[in-house]
Amino acid sequence: MTGAEPTVLAGLVAAGLERREARWLVEECGSDHDALADALARRLAGEPLQYVIGHWPFRRLDLDVDARALIPRPETEELVGRAIDVLALSNVPAPIVLDLGCGTGAIGLSLLAELAERGVAATLIAVDVSSAALALCRQNALKHELYSVSFVLGSWYDGLDESLAGRVDLVVSNPPYVGALERVSLDPVLDHEPSGALVAADAEGVGGFADLAAVIAGAPRWLAAGGALVVEHGHDQREAVRRAAFGAGLRDVVDFEDLAGKPRILVARRP
Ligand SMILES: C[S@@+](CC[C@H](N)C(=O)[O-])C[C@H]1O[C@@H](n2cnc3c(N)ncnc32)[C@H](O)[C@@H]1O
């Protein structure tokens, strides 16, 4: 830290930032006072720190993040860990991975990068219904020099090439799963994230379940025999995702808690 920075830090804290956040901004902006003033104004206006900084760590990747896509969450890092374990059990040398609702690319790109470190050359198909999110995912793929990715603009499985049917080794997804009713009671900071990344319609009497239902029901058609589905869901949706997985004919259905002890990650296989 240079001599000027403690004063700058103190100024940011006096303006209303938490000390930890003030440090982030000083580290990001350095001696660029215009950039710092702009960042401070954005943060004080309620924009999430991650968007203000413009990039954020997710597992081993530093991902570009902005209002085009959801800020990747810590529980989704756990989902990636589960997906890696599942693929390790499958022992497929060059798996095809389908990331549905890729957003920044947090899940799929992390899988590509971490599997490559284990000598596994995966191919990723990254799907999103938002062209803006898909562009951000492409930006992150280029940033991390991850090239074995195809980008598909479309709703869940709709834009996939028919030739993929029955060939996908892993379908992974963190779809929107917050119901409209629950959404109104959540932190207003979420207003800065795309609503289409968070909120799903209700289905089968379960709040925010429609996208999960579509992802689970569609998986068997695209999965290879023995291929796995790994999806994140809301803490109160455990019974609904398990029922949907069995209803779709999937087997070896297990639902894991996240580190906070809440039901969060469904794993199932196509027989
Ligand atoms: C909860 S965010 C997850 C983003 C990223 N995978 C992550 O975990 O950080 C859900 C993503 O699904 C996308 N999405 C919403 N509806 C979709 C649909 N019908 N088909 C494909 N993607 C969709 C959103 O645009 C958003 O990027």
Ligand as a Chemical Component Dictionary entry (heavy atoms), coordinates in Angstrom:
data_LIG
# 
_chem_comp.id                   LIG 
_chem_comp.type                 NON-POLYMER 
_chem_comp.pdbx_formal_charge   0 
_chem_comp.three_letter_code    LIG 
# 
loop_
_chem_comp_atom.comp_id 
_chem_comp_atom.atom_id 
_chem_comp_atom.alt_atom_id 
_chem_comp_atom.type_symbol 
_chem_comp_atom.charge 
_chem_comp_atom.model_Cartn_x 
_chem_comp_atom.model_Cartn_y 
_chem_comp_atom.model_Cartn_z 
_chem_comp_atom.pdbx_ordinal 
LIG C1  C1  C 0  -29.527 -18.867 -12.074 1  
LIG S1  S1  S 1  -28.797 -18.299 -13.560 2  
LIG C2  C2  C 0  -27.363 -19.353 -13.604 3  
LIG C3  C3  C 0  -26.196 -18.784 -14.356 4  
LIG C4  C4  C 0  -24.924 -19.631 -14.220 5  
LIG N1  N1  N 0  -25.123 -20.956 -14.726 6  
LIG C5  C5  C 0  -24.512 -19.703 -12.756 7  
LIG O1  O1  O 0  -24.711 -20.749 -12.153 8  
LIG O2  O2  O -1 -23.989 -18.701 -12.231 9  
LIG C6  C6  C 0  -29.889 -18.996 -14.735 10 
LIG C7  C7  C 0  -29.503 -18.803 -16.200 11 
LIG O3  O3  O 0  -30.486 -19.484 -16.993 12 
LIG C8  C8  C 0  -30.801 -18.675 -18.107 13 
LIG N2  N2  N 0  -32.144 -19.054 -18.562 14 
LIG C9  C9  C 0  -33.347 -18.662 -18.067 15 
LIG N3  N3  N 0  -34.345 -19.234 -18.759 16 
LIG C10 C10 C 0  -33.763 -20.029 -19.698 17 
LIG C11 C11 C 0  -34.270 -20.874 -20.718 18 
LIG N4  N4  N 0  -35.576 -21.043 -20.910 19 
LIG N5  N5  N 0  -33.386 -21.530 -21.496 20 
LIG C12 C12 C 0  -32.048 -21.369 -21.324 21 
LIG N6  N6  N 0  -31.501 -20.564 -20.372 22 
LIG C13 C13 C 0  -32.354 -19.902 -19.578 23 
LIG C14 C14 C 0  -30.686 -17.263 -17.620 24 
LIG O4  O4  O 0  -30.515 -16.352 -18.691 25 
LIG C15 C15 C 0  -29.474 -17.369 -16.678 26 
LIG O5  O5  O 0  -28.271 -17.107 -17.371 27 
# 
loop_
_chem_comp_bond.comp_id 
_chem_comp_bond.atom_id_1 
_chem_comp_bond.atom_id_2 
_chem_comp_bond.value_order 
_chem_comp_bond.pdbx_ordinal 
LIG C1  S1  SING 1  
LIG S1  C2  SING 2  
LIG S1  C6  SING 3  
LIG C2  C3  SING 4  
LIG C3  C4  SING 5  
LIG C4  N1  SING 6  
LIG C4  C5  SING 7  
LIG C5  O1  DOUB 8  
LIG C5  O2  SING 9  
LIG C6  C7  SING 10 
LIG C7  O3  SING 11 
LIG C7  C15 SING 12 
LIG O3  C8  SING 13 
LIG C8  N2  SING 14 
LIG C8  C14 SING 15 
LIG N2  C9  SING 16 
LIG N2  C13 SING 17 
LIG C9  N3  DOUB 18 
LIG N3  C10 SING 19 
LIG C10 C11 SING 20 
LIG C10 C13 DOUB 21 
LIG C11 N4  SING 22 
LIG C11 N5  DOUB 23 
LIG N5  C12 SING 24 
LIG C12 N6  DOUB 25 
LIG N6  C13 SING 26 
LIG C14 O4  SING 27 
LIG C14 C15 SING 28 
LIG C15 O5  SING 29 
# 
